[in-house]
């Protein structure tokens, strides 16, 4: 992708992390970057 994320794409990640589906995730860094390296 290598493009800036759209607000809806970022919000979808936040909603998933706040949902019951993510209840077993703890102490993880989730980089929502669309494949663009963060330097």
PDB file of N, CA, C and O in Angstrom:
ATOM      1  N   UNK A   1       0.828  -1.175   0.000  1.00  0.00           N
ATOM      2  CA  UNK A   1       0.000   0.000   0.000  1.00  0.00           C
ATOM      3  C   UNK A   1       0.874   1.241   0.000  1.00  0.00           C
ATOM      4  O   UNK A   1       0.773   2.079  -0.896  1.00  0.00           O
ATOM      5  N   UNK A   2       1.729   1.358   1.001  1.00  0.00           N
ATOM      6  CA  UNK A   2       2.678   2.470   1.107  1.00  0.00           C
ATOM      7  C   UNK A   2       2.040   3.821   0.831  1.00  0.00           C
ATOM      8  O   UNK A   2       2.510   4.587  -0.011  1.00  0.00           O
ATOM      9  N   UNK A   3       0.980   4.095   1.542  1.00  0.00           N
ATOM     10  CA  UNK A   3       0.275   5.366   1.436  1.00  0.00           C
ATOM     11  C   UNK A   3      -0.209   5.730   2.829  1.00  0.00           C
ATOM     12  O   UNK A   3      -0.313   4.866   3.699  1.00  0.00           O
ATOM     13  N   UNK A   4      -0.502   6.990   3.039  1.00  0.00           N
ATOM     14  CA  UNK A   4      -1.052   7.354   4.351  1.00  0.00           C
ATOM     15  C   UNK A   4      -2.384   6.641   4.598  1.00  0.00           C
ATOM     16  O   UNK A   4      -3.190   6.470   3.683  1.00  0.00           O
ATOM     17  N   UNK A   5      -2.595   6.240   5.817  1.00  0.00           N
ATOM     18  CA  UNK A   5      -3.844   5.586   6.160  1.00  0.00           C
ATOM     19  C   UNK A   5      -5.004   6.562   6.178  1.00  0.00           C
ATOM     20  O   UNK A   5      -4.849   7.740   6.499  1.00  0.00           O
ATOM     21  N   UNK A   6      -6.152   6.049   5.832  1.00  0.00           N
ATOM     22  CA  UNK A   6      -7.376   6.831   5.907  1.00  0.00           C
ATOM     23  C   UNK A   6      -7.919   6.728   7.336  1.00  0.00           C
ATOM     24  O   UNK A   6      -7.724   5.710   8.000  1.00  0.00           O
ATOM     25  N   UNK A   7      -8.592   7.766   7.805  1.00  0.00           N
ATOM     26  CA  UNK A   7      -9.127   7.726   9.173  1.00  0.00           C
ATOM     27  C   UNK A   7      -9.973   6.485   9.452  1.00  0.00           C
ATOM     28  O   UNK A   7      -9.891   5.922  10.544  1.00  0.00           O
ATOM     29  N   UNK A   8     -10.776   6.053   8.497  1.00  0.00           N
ATOM     30  CA  UNK A   8     -11.624   4.871   8.710  1.00  0.00           C
ATOM     31  C   UNK A   8     -10.782   3.606   8.879  1.00  0.00           C
ATOM     32  O   UNK A   8     -11.163   2.708   9.630  1.00  0.00           O
ATOM     33  N   UNK A   9      -9.649   3.528   8.196  1.00  0.00           N
ATOM     34  CA  UNK A   9      -8.777   2.360   8.327  1.00  0.00           C
ATOM     35  C   UNK A   9      -8.137   2.317   9.706  1.00  0.00           C
ATOM     36  O   UNK A   9      -8.039   1.252  10.314  1.00  0.00           O
ATOM     37  N   UNK A  10      -7.708   3.456  10.195  1.00  0.00           N
ATOM     38  CA  UNK A  10      -7.124   3.513  11.530  1.00  0.00           C
ATOM     39  C   UNK A  10      -8.181   3.237  12.590  1.00  0.00           C
ATOM     40  O   UNK A  10      -7.925   2.518  13.556  1.00  0.00           O
ATOM     41  N   UNK A  11      -9.360   3.803  12.411  1.00  0.00           N
ATOM     42  CA  UNK A  11     -10.444   3.602  13.376  1.00  0.00           C
ATOM     43  C   UNK A  11     -10.826   2.130  13.462  1.00  0.00           C
ATOM     44  O   UNK A  11     -11.142   1.637  14.544  1.00  0.00           O
ATOM     45  N   UNK A  12     -10.800   1.424  12.335  1.00  0.00           N
ATOM     46  CA  UNK A  12     -11.144  -0.004  12.341  1.00  0.00           C
ATOM     47  C   UNK A  12     -10.185  -0.786  13.234  1.00  0.00           C
ATOM     48  O   UNK A  12     -10.601  -1.701  13.944  1.00  0.00           O
ATOM     49  N   UNK A  13      -8.907  -0.430  13.198  1.00  0.00           N
ATOM     50  CA  UNK A  13      -7.934  -1.098  14.070  1.00  0.00           C
ATOM     51  C   UNK A  13      -8.220  -0.781  15.533  1.00  0.00           C
ATOM     52  O   UNK A  13      -8.156  -1.669  16.384  1.00  0.00           O
ATOM     53  N   UNK A  14      -8.532   0.470  15.830  1.00  0.00           N
ATOM     54  CA  UNK A  14      -8.829   0.857  17.214  1.00  0.00           C
ATOM     55  C   UNK A  14     -10.082   0.158  17.729  1.00  0.00           C
ATOM     56  O   UNK A  14     -10.119  -0.297  18.872  1.00  0.00           O
ATOM     57  N   UNK A  15     -11.102   0.074  16.888  1.00  0.00           N
ATOM     58  CA  UNK A  15     -12.354  -0.583  17.286  1.00  0.00           C
ATOM     59  C   UNK A  15     -12.100  -2.062  17.558  1.00  0.00           C
ATOM     60  O   UNK A  15     -12.607  -2.608  18.538  1.00  0.00           O
ATOM     61  N   UNK A  16     -11.319  -2.714  16.697  1.00  0.00           N
ATOM     62  CA  UNK A  16     -11.017  -4.128  16.911  1.00  0.00           C
ATOM     63  C   UNK A  16     -10.263  -4.316  18.226  1.00  0.00           C
ATOM     64  O   UNK A  16     -10.562  -5.239  18.983  1.00  0.00           O
ATOM     65  N   UNK A  17      -9.290  -3.449  18.501  1.00  0.00           N
ATOM     66  CA  UNK A  17      -8.521  -3.591  19.733  1.00  0.00           C
ATOM     67  C   UNK A  17      -9.365  -3.334  20.978  1.00  0.00           C
ATOM     68  O   UNK A  17      -9.056  -3.854  22.050  1.00  0.00           O
ATOM     69  N   UNK A  18     -10.411  -2.549  20.850  1.00  0.00           N
ATOM     70  CA  UNK A  18     -11.295  -2.267  21.983  1.00  0.00           C
ATOM     71  C   UNK A  18     -12.419  -3.293  22.111  1.00  0.00           C
ATOM     72  O   UNK A  18     -13.201  -3.236  23.060  1.00  0.00           O
ATOM     73  N   UNK A  19     -12.506  -4.220  21.178  1.00  0.00           N
ATOM     74  CA  UNK A  19     -13.607  -5.183  21.172  1.00  0.00           C
ATOM     75  C   UNK A  19     -13.246  -6.440  21.962  1.00  0.00           C
ATOM     76  O   UNK A  19     -12.104  -6.626  22.383  1.00  0.00           O
ATOM     77  N   UNK A  20     -14.242  -7.288  22.148  1.00  0.00           N
ATOM     78  CA  UNK A  20     -14.022  -8.565  22.818  1.00  0.00           C
ATOM     79  C   UNK A  20     -13.097  -9.473  22.012  1.00  0.00           C
ATOM     80  O   UNK A  20     -12.465 -10.363  22.582  1.00  0.00           O
ATOM     81  N   UNK A  21     -13.004  -9.269  20.705  1.00  0.00           N
ATOM     82  CA  UNK A  21     -12.117 -10.083  19.868  1.00  0.00           C
ATOM     83  C   UNK A  21     -10.655  -9.924  20.279  1.00  0.00           C
ATOM     84  O   UNK A  21      -9.844 -10.816  20.032  1.00  0.00           O
ATOM     85  N   UNK A  22     -10.318  -8.818  20.891  1.00  0.00           N
ATOM     86  CA  UNK A  22      -8.935  -8.561  21.295  1.00  0.00           C
ATOM     87  C   UNK A  22      -8.723  -8.807  22.786  1.00  0.00           C
ATOM     88  O   UNK A  22      -7.733  -8.346  23.353  1.00  0.00           O
ATOM     89  N   UNK A  23      -9.633  -9.520  23.418  1.00  0.00           N
ATOM     90  CA  UNK A  23      -9.550  -9.700  24.870  1.00  0.00           C
ATOM     91  C   UNK A  23      -8.305 -10.476  25.298  1.00  0.00           C
ATOM     92  O   UNK A  23      -7.903 -10.392  26.459  1.00  0.00           O
ATOM     93  N   UNK A  24      -7.691 -11.223  24.392  1.00  0.00           N
ATOM     94  CA  UNK A  24      -6.504 -12.004  24.743  1.00  0.00           C
ATOM     95  C   UNK A  24      -5.211 -11.285  24.366  1.00  0.00           C
ATOM     96  O   UNK A  24      -4.125 -11.811  24.612  1.00  0.00           O
ATOM     97  N   UNK A  25      -5.306 -10.103  23.780  1.00  0.00           N
ATOM     98  CA  UNK A  25      -4.125  -9.328  23.399  1.00  0.00           C
ATOM     99  C   UNK A  25      -3.728  -8.440  24.573  1.00  0.00           C
ATOM    100  O   UNK A  25      -4.548  -7.689  25.103  1.00  0.00           O
ATOM    101  N   UNK A  26      -2.470  -8.535  24.970  1.00  0.00           N
ATOM    102  CA  UNK A  26      -1.975  -7.640  26.015  1.00  0.00           C
ATOM    103  C   UNK A  26      -0.495  -7.380  25.779  1.00  0.00           C
ATOM    104  O   UNK A  26       0.244  -8.271  25.361  1.00  0.00           O
ATOM    105  N   UNK A  27      -0.077  -6.170  26.045  1.00  0.00           N
ATOM    106  CA  UNK A  27       1.326  -5.824  25.945  1.00  0.00           C
ATOM    107  C   UNK A  27       1.897  -5.898  24.549  1.00  0.00           C
ATOM    108  O   UNK A  27       3.089  -6.158  24.385  1.00  0.00           O
ATOM    109  N   UNK A  28       1.082  -5.678  23.545  1.00  0.00           N
ATOM    110  CA  UNK A  28       1.555  -5.757  22.161  1.00  0.00           C
ATOM    111  C   UNK A  28       1.565  -4.373  21.530  1.00  0.00           C
ATOM    112  O   UNK A  28       0.736  -3.521  21.847  1.00  0.00           O
ATOM    113  N   UNK A  29       2.509  -4.170  20.642  1.00  0.00           N
ATOM    114  CA  UNK A  29       2.536  -2.959  19.833  1.00  0.00           C
ATOM    115  C   UNK A  29       1.970  -3.317  18.473  1.00  0.00           C
ATOM    116  O   UNK A  29       2.501  -4.187  17.783  1.00  0.00           O
ATOM    117  N   UNK A  30       0.908  -2.657  18.092  1.00  0.00           N
ATOM    118  CA  UNK A  30       0.272  -2.918  16.805  1.00  0.00           C
ATOM    119  C   UNK A  30       0.511  -1.698  15.927  1.00  0.00           C
ATOM    120  O   UNK A  30      -0.075  -0.638  16.149  1.00  0.00           O
ATOM    121  N   UNK A  31       1.368  -1.853  14.938  1.00  0.00           N
ATOM    122  CA  UNK A  31       1.692  -0.747  14.033  1.00  0.00           C
ATOM    123  C   UNK A  31       0.742  -0.782  12.840  1.00  0.00           C
ATOM    124  O   UNK A  31       0.786  -1.706  12.028  1.00  0.00           O
ATOM    125  N   UNK A  32      -0.102   0.214  12.745  1.00  0.00           N
ATOM    126  CA  UNK A  32      -1.042   0.320  11.625  1.00  0.00           C
ATOM    127  C   UNK A  32      -0.384   1.250  10.609  1.00  0.00           C
ATOM    128  O   UNK A  32      -0.633   2.456  10.597  1.00  0.00           O
ATOM    129  N   UNK A  33       0.464   0.664   9.751  1.00  0.00           N
ATOM    130  CA  UNK A  33       1.296   1.472   8.860  1.00  0.00           C
ATOM    131  C   UNK A  33       1.015   1.257   7.383  1.00  0.00           C
ATOM    132  O   UNK A  33       1.544   1.992   6.549  1.00  0.00           O
ATOM    133  N   UNK A  34       0.197   0.270   7.036  1.00  0.00           N
ATOM    134  CA  UNK A  34      -0.052  -0.008   5.627  1.00  0.00           C
ATOM    135  C   UNK A  34       1.182  -0.520   4.903  1.00  0.00           C
ATOM    136  O   UNK A  34       1.248  -0.448   3.676  1.00  0.00           O
ATOM    137  N   UNK A  35       2.156  -1.033   5.631  1.00  0.00           N
ATOM    138  CA  UNK A  35       3.363  -1.571   5.036  1.00  0.00           C
ATOM    139  C   UNK A  35       4.496  -0.574   4.895  1.00  0.00           C
ATOM    140  O   UNK A  35       5.587  -0.935   4.454  1.00  0.00           O
ATOM    141  N   UNK A  36       4.254   0.669   5.262  1.00  0.00           N
ATOM    142  CA  UNK A  36       5.303   1.687   5.166  1.00  0.00           C
ATOM    143  C   UNK A  36       6.186   1.593   6.407  1.00  0.00           C
ATOM    144  O   UNK A  36       5.688   1.664   7.530  1.00  0.00           O
ATOM    145  N   UNK A  37       7.490   1.435   6.209  1.00  0.00           N
ATOM    146  CA  UNK A  37       8.381   1.346   7.371  1.00  0.00           C
ATOM    147  C   UNK A  37       8.377   2.640   8.187  1.00  0.00           C
ATOM    148  O   UNK A  37       8.336   3.741   7.638  1.00  0.00           O
ATOM    149  N   UNK A  38       8.420   2.480   9.490  1.00  0.00           N
ATOM    150  CA  UNK A  38       8.511   3.634  10.385  1.00  0.00           C
ATOM    151  C   UNK A  38       9.972   3.775  10.787  1.00  0.00           C
ATOM    152  O   UNK A  38      10.562   2.853  11.350  1.00  0.00           O
ATOM    153  N   UNK A  39      10.533   4.904  10.500  1.00  0.00           N
ATOM    154  CA  UNK A  39      11.954   5.116  10.810  1.00  0.00           C
ATOM    155  C   UNK A  39      12.086   6.191  11.863  1.00  0.00           C
ATOM    156  O   UNK A  39      13.199   6.525  12.268  1.00  0.00           O
TER     157      UNK A  39
END
